[in-house]
């Protein structure tokens, strides 16, 4: 059984790379033009309009601006890895989640991750999948927020505005619920930031897309 290691999140540090200008002799030989950069191919256009094939009215009510910031929108990319296809990899530093595909590819999604004091790393698996999940905040969160003057309920039904969003993937360590989730959010602008209490949050339409591609037992590597 793999144990999770909880690590304090470090302040964001920007490493500035200094460019080194190189001079060379001028050659009369023809110079091959540089190859164009590889452009990451989007999986599909992200209109984020209501899905008219949905059988749940709550899915149909997902209107408004649900797009995450531009650098964190869904795309299919080259992604060589030793992990087998079907594995979910969460890079908490880059704020991206990858679903490994065949042929060295992956679907990449933007995520929000744990803020300072709530970061963690480890290998777990999806133990449950829920559409429009109920939210049961941990007692520690209820007490912490109460001390700040914020009263939150013991339970909230799955609905528009629920902190778990439209879908939730429950992360287990063996048979033990870690209490961490991969879930939707109604605050898509928080994607790409350290904003959660340890859960991995995604834009609702992205977590709905991922939900249809994974199953119970899927390996999840958080690094």
One Martini backbone bead per residue (centre of mass of N, CA, C, O) as a GRO file, in nm:
protein
  223
    1UNK     BB    1   0.096   0.036   0.023
    2UNK     BB    2   0.057   0.369  -0.042
    3UNK     BB    3   0.191   0.654   0.093
    4UNK     BB    4   0.134   0.962   0.186
    5UNK     BB    5   0.290   1.281   0.130
    6UNK     BB    6   0.305   1.562   0.325
    7UNK     BB    7   0.362   1.892   0.197
    8UNK     BB    8   0.471   2.195   0.196
    9UNK     BB    9   0.404   2.470   0.041
   10UNK     BB   10   0.570   2.675  -0.174
   11UNK     BB   11   0.669   2.951  -0.277
   12UNK     BB   12   0.662   3.120  -0.553
   13UNK     BB   13   0.919   3.078  -0.803
   14UNK     BB   14   1.108   3.267  -1.034
   15UNK     BB   15   1.295   3.160  -1.310
   16UNK     BB   16   1.550   3.332  -1.468
   17UNK     BB   17   1.660   3.317  -1.796
   18UNK     BB   18   1.958   3.375  -1.944
   19UNK     BB   19   2.065   3.490  -2.238
   20UNK     BB   20   2.295   3.369  -2.495
   21UNK     BB   21   2.493   3.530  -2.716
   22UNK     BB   22   2.589   3.413  -3.039
   23UNK     BB   23   2.866   3.408  -3.249
   24UNK     BB   24   2.920   3.380  -3.611
   25UNK     BB   25   3.013   3.285  -3.903
   26UNK     BB   26   2.965   3.368  -4.220
   27UNK     BB   27   2.770   3.188  -4.455
   28UNK     BB   28   2.708   3.084  -4.797
   29UNK     BB   29   2.540   2.875  -4.712
   30UNK     BB   30   2.256   2.739  -4.691
   31UNK     BB   31   1.981   2.794  -4.475
   32UNK     BB   32   1.784   2.627  -4.276
   33UNK     BB   33   1.489   2.661  -4.178
   34UNK     BB   34   1.310   2.672  -3.920
   35UNK     BB   35   1.111   2.491  -3.744
   36UNK     BB   36   0.815   2.471  -3.651
   37UNK     BB   37   0.634   2.470  -3.395
   38UNK     BB   38   0.474   2.273  -3.181
   39UNK     BB   39   0.130   2.231  -3.177
   40UNK     BB   40  -0.114   2.201  -2.966
   41UNK     BB   41  -0.388   1.989  -2.987
   42UNK     BB   42  -0.696   2.014  -2.956
   43UNK     BB   43  -0.950   1.814  -2.880
   44UNK     BB   44  -1.171   2.054  -2.861
   45UNK     BB   45  -1.384   2.277  -2.866
   46UNK     BB   46  -1.462   2.534  -2.612
   47UNK     BB   47  -1.781   2.643  -2.543
   48UNK     BB   48  -1.954   2.581  -2.279
   49UNK     BB   49  -2.216   2.469  -2.348
   50UNK     BB   50  -2.487   2.322  -2.319
   51UNK     BB   51  -2.585   1.986  -2.305
   52UNK     BB   52  -2.839   1.849  -2.510
   53UNK     BB   53  -2.777   1.535  -2.403
   54UNK     BB   54  -2.851   1.570  -2.129
   55UNK     BB   55  -3.017   1.410  -1.824
   56UNK     BB   56  -2.945   1.677  -1.653
   57UNK     BB   57  -3.041   1.984  -1.550
   58UNK     BB   58  -2.767   2.076  -1.430
   59UNK     BB   59  -2.610   2.059  -1.694
   60UNK     BB   60  -2.793   2.271  -1.847
   61UNK     BB   61  -2.709   2.508  -1.622
   62UNK     BB   62  -2.416   2.545  -1.747
   63UNK     BB   63  -2.353   2.866  -1.745
   64UNK     BB   64  -2.142   3.079  -1.859
   65UNK     BB   65  -1.819   3.129  -1.746
   66UNK     BB   66  -1.617   2.815  -1.767
   67UNK     BB   67  -1.340   2.912  -1.834
   68UNK     BB   68  -1.027   2.878  -1.823
   69UNK     BB   69  -0.742   2.981  -1.854
   70UNK     BB   70  -0.564   2.960  -2.136
   71UNK     BB   71  -0.314   2.770  -2.026
   72UNK     BB   72  -0.570   2.562  -1.900
   73UNK     BB   73  -0.662   2.421  -2.152
   74UNK     BB   74  -0.763   2.177  -2.333
   75UNK     BB   75  -0.528   1.915  -2.451
   76UNK     BB   76  -0.329   1.755  -2.691
   77UNK     BB   77  -0.017   1.586  -2.616
   78UNK     BB   78   0.302   1.533  -2.576
   79UNK     BB   79   0.374   1.238  -2.339
   80UNK     BB   80   0.626   1.100  -2.212
   81UNK     BB   81   0.596   0.783  -2.029
   82UNK     BB   82   0.593   0.508  -1.795
   83UNK     BB   83   0.307   0.529  -1.781
   84UNK     BB   84   0.019   0.395  -1.841
   85UNK     BB   85  -0.249   0.390  -1.997
   86UNK     BB   86  -0.495   0.571  -1.792
   87UNK     BB   87  -0.327   0.751  -1.636
   88UNK     BB   88  -0.313   0.987  -1.373
   89UNK     BB   89  -0.146   1.309  -1.378
   90UNK     BB   90  -0.029   1.538  -1.123
   91UNK     BB   91   0.101   1.868  -1.157
   92UNK     BB   92   0.145   2.099  -0.908
   93UNK     BB   93   0.343   2.300  -1.043
   94UNK     BB   94   0.190   2.328  -1.334
   95UNK     BB   95  -0.123   2.282  -1.317
   96UNK     BB   96  -0.160   1.973  -1.426
   97UNK     BB   97  -0.352   1.725  -1.601
   98UNK     BB   98  -0.295   1.379  -1.700
   99UNK     BB   99  -0.404   1.160  -1.965
  100UNK     BB  100  -0.290   0.875  -2.062
  101UNK     BB  101  -0.187   0.765  -2.378
  102UNK     BB  102  -0.124   0.645  -2.660
  103UNK     BB  103   0.176   0.722  -2.821
  104UNK     BB  104   0.280   0.965  -2.628
  105UNK     BB  105   0.011   1.074  -2.511
  106UNK     BB  106  -0.211   1.347  -2.385
  107UNK     BB  107  -0.442   1.475  -2.172
  108UNK     BB  108  -0.479   1.821  -2.090
  109UNK     BB  109  -0.534   1.986  -1.776
  110UNK     BB  110  -0.645   2.218  -1.569
  111UNK     BB  111  -0.552   2.317  -1.227
  112UNK     BB  112  -0.616   2.322  -0.886
  113UNK     BB  113  -0.441   2.355  -0.576
  114UNK     BB  114  -0.288   2.349  -0.291
  115UNK     BB  115  -0.226   2.538  -0.050
  116UNK     BB  116  -0.059   2.638   0.199
  117UNK     BB  117  -0.048   2.330   0.389
  118UNK     BB  118  -0.209   2.132   0.142
  119UNK     BB  119   0.005   1.968   0.025
  120UNK     BB  120   0.054   1.671  -0.192
  121UNK     BB  121   0.184   1.329  -0.232
  122UNK     BB  122   0.111   1.048  -0.456
  123UNK     BB  123  -0.039   0.714  -0.482
  124UNK     BB  124  -0.354   0.645  -0.620
  125UNK     BB  125  -0.718   0.594  -0.647
  126UNK     BB  126  -1.019   0.544  -0.785
  127UNK     BB  127  -1.309   0.474  -0.571
  128UNK     BB  128  -1.507   0.704  -0.693
  129UNK     BB  129  -1.806   0.818  -0.873
  130UNK     BB  130  -1.970   1.150  -0.911
  131UNK     BB  131  -2.268   1.306  -0.967
  132UNK     BB  132  -2.346   1.559  -0.812
  133UNK     BB  133  -2.219   1.588  -0.531
  134UNK     BB  134  -2.201   1.574  -0.217
  135UNK     BB  135  -2.113   1.790   0.061
  136UNK     BB  136  -1.862   1.702   0.322
  137UNK     BB  137  -1.722   1.874   0.540
  138UNK     BB  138  -1.481   1.881   0.740
  139UNK     BB  139  -1.454   1.946   1.069
  140UNK     BB  140  -1.200   2.122   1.042
  141UNK     BB  141  -1.328   2.323   0.844
  142UNK     BB  142  -1.562   2.417   1.013
  143UNK     BB  143  -1.385   2.525   1.246
  144UNK     BB  144  -1.203   2.715   1.081
  145UNK     BB  145  -1.435   2.892   0.963
  146UNK     BB  146  -1.566   2.973   1.234
  147UNK     BB  147  -1.312   3.134   1.334
  148UNK     BB  148  -1.372   3.337   1.074
  149UNK     BB  149  -1.703   3.365   1.054
  150UNK     BB  150  -1.777   3.093   0.889
  151UNK     BB  151  -2.070   2.926   0.798
  152UNK     BB  152  -2.097   2.579   0.736
  153UNK     BB  153  -2.228   2.304   0.632
  154UNK     BB  154  -2.251   1.959   0.674
  155UNK     BB  155  -2.437   1.971   0.405
  156UNK     BB  156  -2.452   1.952   0.037
  157UNK     BB  157  -2.611   1.942  -0.230
  158UNK     BB  158  -2.623   1.876  -0.552
  159UNK     BB  159  -2.534   2.188  -0.708
  160UNK     BB  160  -2.538   2.493  -0.783
  161UNK     BB  161  -2.238   2.591  -0.599
  162UNK     BB  162  -2.099   2.351  -0.532
  163UNK     BB  163  -1.769   2.286  -0.445
  164UNK     BB  164  -1.768   2.005  -0.634
  165UNK     BB  165  -1.957   2.032  -0.852
  166UNK     BB  166  -2.042   1.812  -1.121
  167UNK     BB  167  -1.783   1.640  -1.030
  168UNK     BB  168  -1.636   1.336  -0.867
  169UNK     BB  169  -1.317   1.204  -0.760
  170UNK     BB  170  -1.228   0.952  -0.542
  171UNK     BB  171  -0.951   0.915  -0.329
  172UNK     BB  172  -0.758   0.617  -0.278
  173UNK     BB  173  -0.590   0.406  -0.025
  174UNK     BB  174  -0.709   0.157  -0.123
  175UNK     BB  175  -0.976   0.146   0.117
  176UNK     BB  176  -0.898   0.445   0.176
  177UNK     BB  177  -1.013   0.753   0.233
  178UNK     BB  178  -0.841   1.059   0.181
  179UNK     BB  179  -1.044   1.319   0.114
  180UNK     BB  180  -0.964   1.345  -0.173
  181UNK     BB  181  -1.025   1.533  -0.482
  182UNK     BB  182  -1.164   1.538  -0.807
  183UNK     BB  183  -1.310   1.852  -0.907
  184UNK     BB  184  -1.524   2.088  -0.946
  185UNK     BB  185  -1.590   2.444  -1.043
  186UNK     BB  186  -1.723   2.792  -1.002
  187UNK     BB  187  -1.395   2.890  -1.023
  188UNK     BB  188  -1.215   2.900  -1.304
  189UNK     BB  189  -0.996   3.126  -1.224
  190UNK     BB  190  -0.845   2.917  -1.017
  191UNK     BB  191  -0.705   2.798  -1.236
  192UNK     BB  192  -0.355   2.780  -1.169
  193UNK     BB  193  -0.376   2.761  -0.853
  194UNK     BB  194  -0.346   2.805  -0.495
  195UNK     BB  195  -0.679   2.724  -0.345
  196UNK     BB  196  -0.697   2.467  -0.187
  197UNK     BB  197  -0.742   2.183   0.058
  198UNK     BB  198  -0.602   1.947  -0.157
  199UNK     BB  199  -0.764   1.947  -0.389
  200UNK     BB  200  -0.860   1.883  -0.731
  201UNK     BB  201  -0.938   2.135  -0.953
  202UNK     BB  202  -1.192   2.190  -1.209
  203UNK     BB  203  -1.348   2.255  -1.463
  204UNK     BB  204  -1.649   2.134  -1.523
  205UNK     BB  205  -1.608   2.041  -1.825
  206UNK     BB  206  -1.347   1.886  -1.761
  207UNK     BB  207  -1.451   1.684  -1.544
  208UNK     BB  208  -1.667   1.565  -1.732
  209UNK     BB  209  -1.468   1.454  -1.936
  210UNK     BB  210  -1.296   1.279  -1.746
  211UNK     BB  211  -1.523   1.102  -1.624
  212UNK     BB  212  -1.570   0.945  -1.909
  213UNK     BB  213  -1.249   0.821  -1.910
  214UNK     BB  214  -1.283   0.697  -1.630
  215UNK     BB  215  -1.235   0.468  -1.348
  216UNK     BB  216  -1.250   0.250  -1.122
  217UNK     BB  217  -0.893   0.213  -1.040
  218UNK     BB  218  -0.751   0.447  -1.126
  219UNK     BB  219  -0.447   0.579  -1.154
  220UNK     BB  220  -0.295   0.829  -0.926
  221UNK     BB  221  -0.047   1.083  -0.977
  222UNK     BB  222   0.110   1.291  -0.735
  223UNK     BB  223   0.378   1.562  -0.790
   0.00000   0.00000   0.00000
